[in-house]
Amino acid sequence: MALSFVVTGTIWRWLLQPQGGVNVLPTLFGLPPLSFPWLATREQVLVFDWNRLPFYTALVVGLVLLYVAYAAYREGERRRALWGLASAGVLLLWAFAFGRGLRLLPYPEVHGFSLALVGVILAAVWQMSGYTMALYLAGLRGIPVEVLEAARVDGASEWQLFRRVIFPMLAPITLSAMIVLGHIALKIFDLVFAMAGLDYAPTDVPAIYMYLLAFRGNQFAKGAAIGILLLLLVAVVVVPYLATQLRKEVRR
């Protein structure tokens, strides 16, 4: 955690060289070296046409809203049920339209998960694992010993102790870690810059694209638009968490 992402990216770029680093580790045990190209690969998995994304999104959200409307109707909240039913109907009609052949673009937009990002993910996990461990260590030390002793006196096994006491009490720590790591992942730039550079398309991320448009292509308006979208994505992750925490403090 004391290292910057640039230093981490440089170290892991050396480790993930196709002809050295991690790939030659098996030779220490008399085994043949690995042949995975890591950052140099252009292979993709989970490839599908992103023109279908509105269909799946509208279908899933529509079904969720339909369930919410049903639950609200059972609880007697008719206004909320009608709102949920109307919203679900609009989204399901939208999904039906895309399912019948409506497309956002006149050509296929086929993309998938680039395996070149596996190396970036490994480096990011290695970098942020210390921070996450520190969070959980603080959470574990914050659990009162009396609670654990009471659970043992009541006959709880070690597995039940973790499942029924420790893990539920660590839920706020888990949520905080997800929020922090999620917004770092959305705006990551320096790690990808240090490991793969700016011009390698398989490791392109929104922050890299924003930098290329704004400071190489002099298209500052498009770069600012991408920055605003990144801000909104981070806000979608952070604002509900902050609102929940403020509500809890007000109730206390």
N, C-alpha and C positions, 0 to 999 in steps of 0.2 A: 504493500500500500504506500510505502514511502517513495516508490519510483513513479515517475511520470509515464503517461501512455506512450510518449515518444521513445523513451528508453526501453520500455517493455516491448514495443513494436520492433525496435531494432534487434533486441536479443532474440525474439521469437522469429524474426525473419532469418537470422542465422541458423536457428534450430530447425527451421522447416525448409531448408534448401533441399531440392530433389535428390542431389547427389551426396548429401552429407547430413549432419545433425541427427534428427530423430530416425531417419531412414537407415542409418548405419548401426543403430543400437543393437539389433539382433546379431550382428556379426561378432559382438563381444561374447556371445554364447555359442558360436559356431554355426549360426543359422544364416540363411541368405538375407541380404538387405531388403528393406521394403522398397516398393516402386511407386508409392502414391506421390503424385506431383505437388500436393498441398496447394500453395498459393498460385502455382502455375497452371492449374487445371482449368478447363472450360466446361467441364461436365456439369449437368444440371439434373436434379431429381424433382419429383412432384411437379412436373411440367403440365400446365393447362392453359387454356385460352382465357385471359383476363376479361374478355368481353362477357364471360359467364358470371363474373363476380357480382354484378348487381342482382342477378337472378338468385344466387345462393344467399346473398345478404338479405334481400327482401323476403325470401322464403323463411329463413330462420327467424328474423326479427318479427315477421308477421305471425308465425306460429307462437312465439313467445308472448306477443301482445294478445293473441287469442286466449292463451292460458291465463294471462293476467285478467282479462275481461271476465273469464269464467269464474276465477277465484273471487273477483270483486262482486260478481252477481250473487255468488253463494253467501258472501258476507253482508249482502243487502245494500251495497254501495252502487246504486243503479247509474248514477251519473258517471262514475269512474268506469263502470262496465260498458256503458254506451260509447264513451270516449275510446276505450281500448278496442272495442269491436269495430268502430269506424276506422281507427288507425290500422288495425289488422287487415280490414277489408281493402283499404287503399294499397297497402304493401303487397298483399297477395295478388291483387290485380296487376300491380307492377311486375311481380315475379312471373305471373302468367304471360304478360306481354313479352318479357325477355325470353321466357321459355318457348314462345311461339316463333321466335326468330328475330325479334328486335335487337339491334346491336348499337353500341355507342360509337363504334368505329366501323368503317366499311371493309376492313381487312382484319385477319386474325392477329391478336396481340398475345403471342405465346411466350410465357415466362415460367421460370421455376426457381427452385432454391439452388444457388450456385455452390458447389462443393468447395470452391476456393474460400468461401466464408468460414469453413470449418476451422481453419487455422486461426482466423481472426477471433472466432468464438472461444477457442482454447486459450488464446492469450488474454482475452477479456475476463474469462472465468478465473484464470490464474491471478490476474491483477486484482480483481474485486473479491476474491474468496477471503482474504484477510479481513476486509471491512465487514463482510457478512458474518464471519466467525466472531468478530469483536461484538457485533450487535447481539448475536445469540448468547455469547458469554455474559454480557450484561443482563440479558433477559433471564438466564439460568440463575445468576447470582441474586436477581431480584425476587425469585420465588421464595416465600417464607419457609423456613425449615419446619415450622410447626405444622404447616399444611401437609408436607410430605410425611411427617411422622404420624399425623392423624390418619392418613390414607393407609399407611402400613399397619397401624393398630387395627383398622377396620378390616384387615385381611387382604388388601390389594397386593397383587403380584407386581413384579418389576414392569412387566409389559402393561398391565392395567394402570400402574402409576404413571407411565409415560403417556399412554393413550387418553386416560381420563383426567389427569391433573396437569402434567408438564406441558404436553402439546397444546391443550386449550389455553393455558396461561401464556404460551409463547405466540399465540395468534397475532397480537398487536405488533410484535417484533417481525413476524413473517410479512405482515402487510406493509410495514414501514420499509423493509428490505426490498419488497417487490416494487414499491413506489419509487424508491431511490434508484434502484438498478434499472427499472423500466425507463425512466426519463433520461438516464445516462445512455442507455442503448439507443434511444430515439435520436439523440443529438451527437452520436459518436462521430468523430472526425479524425483526431490526431492518431489514434491507433491504426486506422486503415491507411492514413497518409504515410505513416512510418513503415508499415509492413508491405503494402502493395503499390503505393504511389497514387497519383491522381488519374492516370490515364488507362488503368486496367479495368475494363468494363465489368468483368465478373464480380468484382468487389465494390461496385458502386453503391453508395448509400446516399440518402437525401442531403446530408450536410456536404458531402463531396460534390454532388451535383450543383448545389447552391453555390459553392465556391467557384466551380468551373464557369457557371453562367455569369456570375457577378464580376469576378476578378480576372478571368481570362477572356470571356466573350464580351465584357463590358455591357452585359444586359442586366443592369442593376435592378430594374423593375421586376424581372422574373426572379432574380435572386432574392429580392425582398419578399416576393409572394411566397416562395418556398420557405423562407424564414418564418413568415407569419403562420403558414400551415404547420410547421414544426412546433411553433409556440402553442397553437391550438391543440395539437396532438398531446403535447406535454400537459396542457391544461386539462384535457379530458382525463388524464391519469391522476393528476395531483389535486385538482379542485374538489372532486367528490371525497377524497381522503381528508382534506382539510375541513370540509363542511361536516363530515361525520365526527371528526375530533372536536370541533367547536360545539356541536350539538351535545356531545357527551359532557363537555365542561359546563355548559349552561344547565344541563339537568342536575349535575352535581351541586 
